[in-house]
Amino acid sequence: MDKTLLEEVLMLNASEKLALIEVLYESLDKPDPEVDKAWLDVAAERQAAVLKGEARLISSDEVFGKYR
């Protein structure tokens, strides 16, 4: 990272820093249609397995009970 840029950023006031953080965060949070499609496919496969009786649902109490 450019040291000059970092020094300039650190000189910003709190509200300017927050605004910069928001812009940077939003620039990282871009949807990826391929990843979204892959997750939808996985969810559909899991739902189909449950509906066919090939998989069973486990309650959160059962899952978390193993770790208490």
N, CA, C and O atoms as CSV, one atom per row, in Angstrom:
chain,resi,resn,atom,element,x,y,z
A,1,MET,N,N,0.850,-1.174,0.000
A,1,MET,CA,C,0.000,0.000,0.000
A,1,MET,C,C,0.896,1.237,0.000
A,1,MET,O,O,1.946,1.275,0.642
A,2,ASP,N,N,0.462,2.203,-0.711
A,2,ASP,CA,C,1.187,3.470,-0.818
A,2,ASP,C,C,1.166,4.181,0.537
A,2,ASP,O,O,0.098,4.472,1.076
A,3,LYS,N,N,2.344,4.454,1.077
A,3,LYS,CA,C,2.447,5.083,2.394
A,3,LYS,C,C,1.794,6.472,2.404
A,3,LYS,O,O,1.161,6.852,3.389
A,4,THR,N,N,1.946,7.215,1.326
A,4,THR,CA,C,1.349,8.551,1.238
A,4,THR,C,C,-0.172,8.465,1.297
A,4,THR,O,O,-0.824,9.251,1.984
A,5,LEU,N,N,-0.726,7.500,0.569
A,5,LEU,CA,C,-2.176,7.321,0.575
A,5,LEU,C,C,-2.654,6.984,1.989
A,5,LEU,O,O,-3.643,7.545,2.460
A,6,LEU,N,N,-1.957,6.074,2.661
A,6,LEU,CA,C,-2.330,5.704,4.018
A,6,LEU,C,C,-2.266,6.908,4.958
A,6,LEU,O,O,-3.154,7.097,5.790
A,7,GLU,N,N,-1.234,7.706,4.828
A,7,GLU,CA,C,-1.106,8.899,5.671
A,7,GLU,C,C,-2.266,9.859,5.431
A,7,GLU,O,O,-2.801,10.441,6.374
A,8,GLU,N,N,-2.653,10.024,4.170
A,8,GLU,CA,C,-3.768,10.919,3.841
A,8,GLU,C,C,-5.077,10.386,4.419
A,8,GLU,O,O,-5.884,11.149,4.949
A,9,VAL,N,N,-5.278,9.094,4.314
A,9,VAL,CA,C,-6.504,8.497,4.833
A,9,VAL,C,C,-6.571,8.660,6.349
A,9,VAL,O,O,-7.631,8.967,6.894
A,10,LEU,N,N,-5.468,8.459,7.018
A,10,LEU,CA,C,-5.453,8.587,8.471
A,10,LEU,C,C,-5.703,10.016,8.938
A,10,LEU,O,O,-6.077,10.228,10.091
A,11,MET,N,N,-5.505,10.993,8.068
A,11,MET,CA,C,-5.751,12.394,8.420
A,11,MET,C,C,-7.227,12.772,8.255
A,11,MET,O,O,-7.627,13.859,8.673
A,12,LEU,N,N,-8.037,11.906,7.661
A,12,LEU,CA,C,-9.457,12.191,7.494
A,12,LEU,C,C,-10.144,12.219,8.853
A,12,LEU,O,O,-9.700,11.571,9.801
A,13,ASN,N,N,-11.241,12.983,8.937
A,13,ASN,CA,C,-12.011,12.964,10.178
A,13,ASN,C,C,-12.866,11.688,10.209
A,13,ASN,O,O,-12.927,10.956,9.220
A,14,ALA,N,N,-13.509,11.431,11.319
A,14,ALA,CA,C,-14.233,10.177,11.521
A,14,ALA,C,C,-15.323,9.952,10.473
A,14,ALA,O,O,-15.459,8.844,9.955
A,15,SER,N,N,-16.095,10.981,10.157
A,15,SER,CA,C,-17.181,10.798,9.185
A,15,SER,C,C,-16.636,10.543,7.777
A,15,SER,O,O,-17.230,9.790,7.006
A,16,GLU,N,N,-15.514,11.166,7.449
A,16,GLU,CA,C,-14.897,10.922,6.144
A,16,GLU,C,C,-14.339,9.493,6.068
A,16,GLU,O,O,-14.444,8.831,5.036
A,17,LYS,N,N,-13.749,9.032,7.169
A,17,LYS,CA,C,-13.237,7.661,7.211
A,17,LYS,C,C,-14.378,6.660,7.044
A,17,LYS,O,O,-14.259,5.678,6.312
A,18,LEU,N,N,-15.486,6.926,7.737
A,18,LEU,CA,C,-16.636,6.042,7.639
A,18,LEU,C,C,-17.175,6.013,6.206
A,18,LEU,O,O,-17.499,4.945,5.687
A,19,ALA,N,N,-17.270,7.168,5.577
A,19,ALA,CA,C,-17.741,7.229,4.192
A,19,ALA,C,C,-16.809,6.441,3.277
A,19,ALA,O,O,-17.270,5.733,2.383
A,20,LEU,N,N,-15.508,6.560,3.495
A,20,LEU,CA,C,-14.524,5.814,2.698
A,20,LEU,C,C,-14.680,4.314,2.916
A,20,LEU,O,O,-14.634,3.535,1.965
A,21,ILE,N,N,-14.863,3.916,4.163
A,21,ILE,CA,C,-15.057,2.496,4.473
A,21,ILE,C,C,-16.286,1.954,3.750
A,21,ILE,O,O,-16.246,0.860,3.188
A,22,GLU,N,N,-17.370,2.712,3.763
A,22,GLU,CA,C,-18.594,2.279,3.094
A,22,GLU,C,C,-18.381,2.109,1.599
A,22,GLU,O,O,-18.844,1.132,1.011
A,23,VAL,N,N,-17.681,3.057,0.982
A,23,VAL,CA,C,-17.414,2.966,-0.457
A,23,VAL,C,C,-16.538,1.753,-0.756
A,23,VAL,O,O,-16.802,1.014,-1.705
A,24,LEU,N,N,-15.507,1.548,0.041
A,24,LEU,CA,C,-14.615,0.404,-0.168
A,24,LEU,C,C,-15.356,-0.916,0.025
A,24,LEU,O,O,-15.182,-1.850,-0.758
A,25,TYR,N,N,-16.182,-0.993,1.070
A,25,TYR,CA,C,-16.944,-2.213,1.319
A,25,TYR,C,C,-17.880,-2.516,0.158
A,25,TYR,O,O,-17.941,-3.650,-0.317
A,26,GLU,N,N,-18.597,-1.517,-0.292
A,26,GLU,CA,C,-19.527,-1.719,-1.403
A,26,GLU,C,C,-18.795,-2.146,-2.672
A,26,GLU,O,O,-19.344,-2.894,-3.481
A,27,SER,N,N,-17.569,-1.679,-2.850
A,27,SER,CA,C,-16.812,-2.064,-4.034
A,27,SER,C,C,-16.403,-3.537,-3.980
A,27,SER,O,O,-16.152,-4.146,-5.020
A,28,LEU,N,N,-16.333,-4.106,-2.791
A,28,LEU,CA,C,-15.974,-5.520,-2.631
A,28,LEU,C,C,-17.183,-6.433,-2.720
A,28,LEU,O,O,-17.053,-7.605,-3.074
A,29,ASP,N,N,-18.338,-5.916,-2.406
A,29,ASP,CA,C,-19.554,-6.716,-2.288
A,29,ASP,C,C,-20.328,-6.735,-3.598
A,29,ASP,O,O,-21.466,-6.269,-3.665
A,30,LYS,N,N,-19.697,-7.284,-4.648
A,30,LYS,CA,C,-20.348,-7.363,-5.946
A,30,LYS,C,C,-20.915,-8.763,-6.137
A,30,LYS,O,O,-20.193,-9.744,-5.958
A,31,PRO,N,N,-22.190,-8.879,-6.497
A,31,PRO,CA,C,-22.752,-10.201,-6.731
A,31,PRO,C,C,-22.066,-10.884,-7.911
A,31,PRO,O,O,-21.696,-10.238,-8.891
A,32,ASP,N,N,-21.907,-12.174,-7.801
A,32,ASP,CA,C,-21.332,-12.970,-8.878
A,32,ASP,C,C,-22.416,-13.922,-9.362
A,32,ASP,O,O,-22.759,-14.867,-8.652
A,33,PRO,N,N,-22.961,-13.696,-10.547
A,33,PRO,CA,C,-24.069,-14.531,-11.039
A,33,PRO,C,C,-23.729,-16.019,-11.068
A,33,PRO,O,O,-24.606,-16.850,-10.832
A,34,GLU,N,N,-22.490,-16.369,-11.349
A,34,GLU,CA,C,-22.109,-17.780,-11.380
A,34,GLU,C,C,-22.173,-18.401,-9.984
A,34,GLU,O,O,-22.640,-19.528,-9.820
A,35,VAL,N,N,-21.704,-17.662,-8.990
A,35,VAL,CA,C,-21.749,-18.160,-7.611
A,35,VAL,C,C,-23.199,-18.250,-7.146
A,35,VAL,O,O,-23.585,-19.235,-6.516
A,36,ASP,N,N,-23.998,-17.241,-7.447
A,36,ASP,CA,C,-25.409,-17.260,-7.072
A,36,ASP,C,C,-26.125,-18.454,-7.697
A,36,ASP,O,O,-26.923,-19.119,-7.037
A,37,LYS,N,N,-25.839,-18.723,-8.968
A,37,LYS,CA,C,-26.450,-19.865,-9.669
A,37,LYS,C,C,-26.022,-21.171,-9.021
A,37,LYS,O,O,-26.847,-22.067,-8.839
A,38,ALA,N,N,-24.750,-21.294,-8.672
A,38,ALA,CA,C,-24.255,-22.511,-8.032
A,38,ALA,C,C,-24.965,-22.756,-6.704
A,38,ALA,O,O,-25.344,-23.888,-6.401
A,39,TRP,N,N,-25.145,-21.695,-5.906
A,39,TRP,CA,C,-25.840,-21.856,-4.621
A,39,TRP,C,C,-27.303,-22.226,-4.833
A,39,TRP,O,O,-27.846,-23.038,-4.084
A,40,LEU,N,N,-27.947,-21.645,-5.837
A,40,LEU,CA,C,-29.337,-22.009,-6.127
A,40,LEU,C,C,-29.444,-23.473,-6.533
A,40,LEU,O,O,-30.388,-24.159,-6.142
A,41,ASP,N,N,-28.480,-23.955,-7.315
A,41,ASP,CA,C,-28.463,-25.362,-7.727
A,41,ASP,C,C,-28.310,-26.279,-6.517
A,41,ASP,O,O,-29.010,-27.285,-6.400
A,42,VAL,N,N,-27.400,-25.931,-5.626
A,42,VAL,CA,C,-27.191,-26.739,-4.414
A,42,VAL,C,C,-28.461,-26.753,-3.565
A,42,VAL,O,O,-28.872,-27.806,-3.077
A,43,ALA,N,N,-29.075,-25.593,-3.389
A,43,ALA,CA,C,-30.301,-25.514,-2.590
A,43,ALA,C,C,-31.415,-26.353,-3.211
A,43,ALA,O,O,-32.146,-27.039,-2.496
A,44,ALA,N,N,-31.547,-26.302,-4.528
A,44,ALA,CA,C,-32.581,-27.082,-5.213
A,44,ALA,C,C,-32.316,-28.583,-5.060
A,44,ALA,O,O,-33.249,-29.360,-4.855
A,45,GLU,N,N,-31.057,-28.987,-5.160
A,45,GLU,CA,C,-30.706,-30.399,-4.986
A,45,GLU,C,C,-31.022,-30.866,-3.567
A,45,GLU,O,O,-31.557,-31.958,-3.375
A,46,ARG,N,N,-30.696,-30.049,-2.584
A,46,ARG,CA,C,-30.966,-30.412,-1.194
A,46,ARG,C,C,-32.461,-30.492,-0.924
A,46,ARG,O,O,-32.930,-31.400,-0.239
A,47,GLN,N,N,-33.205,-29.532,-1.468
A,47,GLN,CA,C,-34.655,-29.546,-1.289
A,47,GLN,C,C,-35.244,-30.802,-1.926
A,47,GLN,O,O,-36.100,-31.453,-1.326
A,48,ALA,N,N,-34.804,-31.146,-3.118
A,48,ALA,CA,C,-35.309,-32.338,-3.801
A,48,ALA,C,C,-34.991,-33.592,-2.998
A,48,ALA,O,O,-35.829,-34.488,-2.896
A,49,ALA,N,N,-33.799,-33.666,-2.433
A,49,ALA,CA,C,-33.416,-34.837,-1.631
A,49,ALA,C,C,-34.314,-34.978,-0.405
A,49,ALA,O,O,-34.707,-36.089,-0.051
A,50,VAL,N,N,-34.637,-33.873,0.238
A,50,VAL,CA,C,-35.519,-33.909,1.410
A,50,VAL,C,C,-36.917,-34.342,0.987
A,50,VAL,O,O,-37.524,-35.195,1.634
A,51,LEU,N,N,-37.427,-33.765,-0.087
A,51,LEU,CA,C,-38.779,-34.103,-0.537
A,51,LEU,C,C,-38.898,-35.560,-0.968
A,51,LEU,O,O,-39.962,-36.158,-0.815
A,52,LYS,N,N,-37.823,-36.143,-1.506
A,52,LYS,CA,C,-37.827,-37.548,-1.925
A,52,LYS,C,C,-37.559,-38.499,-0.769
A,52,LYS,O,O,-37.640,-39.716,-0.930
A,53,GLY,N,N,-37.245,-37.952,0.380
A,53,GLY,CA,C,-36.942,-38.788,1.529
A,53,GLY,C,C,-35.520,-39.318,1.528
A,53,GLY,O,O,-35.196,-40.224,2.296
A,54,GLU,N,N,-34.675,-38.768,0.679
A,54,GLU,CA,C,-33.281,-39.203,0.584
A,54,GLU,C,C,-32.395,-38.528,1.626
A,54,GLU,O,O,-31.261,-38.947,1.858
A,55,ALA,N,N,-32.914,-37.503,2.237
A,55,ALA,CA,C,-32.181,-36.781,3.279
A,55,ALA,C,C,-33.190,-36.393,4.344
A,55,ALA,O,O,-34.379,-36.244,4.060
A,56,ARG,N,N,-32.714,-36.231,5.564
A,56,ARG,CA,C,-33.638,-35.829,6.609
A,56,ARG,C,C,-33.190,-34.492,7.185
A,56,ARG,O,O,-32.006,-34.157,7.187
A,57,LEU,N,N,-34.163,-33.746,7.670
A,57,LEU,CA,C,-33.881,-32.473,8.303
A,57,LEU,C,C,-33.504,-32.718,9.756
A,57,LEU,O,O,-34.054,-33.608,10.405
A,58,ILE,N,N,-32.579,-31.938,10.254
A,58,ILE,CA,C,-32.134,-32.051,11.633
A,58,ILE,C,C,-32.435,-30.728,12.324
A,58,ILE,O,O,-32.109,-29.658,11.809
A,59,SER,N,N,-33.056,-30.810,13.485
A,59,SER,CA,C,-33.401,-29.580,14.211
A,59,SER,C,C,-32.135,-28.907,14.728
A,59,SER,O,O,-31.111,-29.555,14.943
A,60,SER,N,N,-32.227,-27.615,14.920
A,60,SER,CA,C,-31.075,-26.881,15.453
A,60,SER,C,C,-30.725,-27.359,16.855
A,60,SER,O,O,-29.553,-27.365,17.230
A,61,ASP,N,N,-31.740,-27.766,17.644
A,61,ASP,CA,C,-31.471,-28.297,18.987
A,61,ASP,C,C,-30.595,-29.542,18.911
A,61,ASP,O,O,-29.673,-29.713,19.709
A,62,GLU,N,N,-30.889,-30.406,17.949
A,62,GLU,CA,C,-30.088,-31.622,17.783
A,62,GLU,C,C,-28.658,-31.291,17.356
A,62,GLU,O,O,-27.696,-31.864,17.868
A,63,VAL,N,N,-28.536,-30.371,16.423
A,63,VAL,CA,C,-27.201,-29.987,15.942
A,63,VAL,C,C,-26.382,-29.351,17.057
A,63,VAL,O,O,-25.267,-29.786,17.342
A,64,PHE,N,N,-26.936,-28.327,17.683
A,64,PHE,CA,C,-26.191,-27.604,18.710
A,64,PHE,C,C,-26.040,-28.410,19.991
A,64,PHE,O,O,-25.115,-28.174,20.768
A,65,GLY,N,N,-26.947,-29.362,20.218
A,65,GLY,CA,C,-26.845,-30.217,21.389
A,65,GLY,C,C,-25.570,-31.044,21.390
A,65,GLY,O,O,-25.064,-31.406,22.452
A,66,LYS,N,N,-25.051,-31.344,20.217
A,66,LYS,CA,C,-23.812,-32.108,20.112
A,66,LYS,C,C,-22.601,-31.328,20.616
A,66,LYS,O,O,-21.572,-31.909,20.959
A,67,TYR,N,N,-22.738,-30.013,20.655
A,67,TYR,CA,C,-21.591,-29.166,20.988
A,67,TYR,C,C,-21.714,-28.499,22.351
A,67,TYR,O,O,-20.921,-27.621,22.692
A,68,ARG,N,N,-22.703,-28.915,23.125
A,68,ARG,CA,C,-22.879,-28.323,24.461
A,68,ARG,C,C,-22.111,-29.095,25.471
A,68,ARG,O,O,-22.131,-28.756,26.654
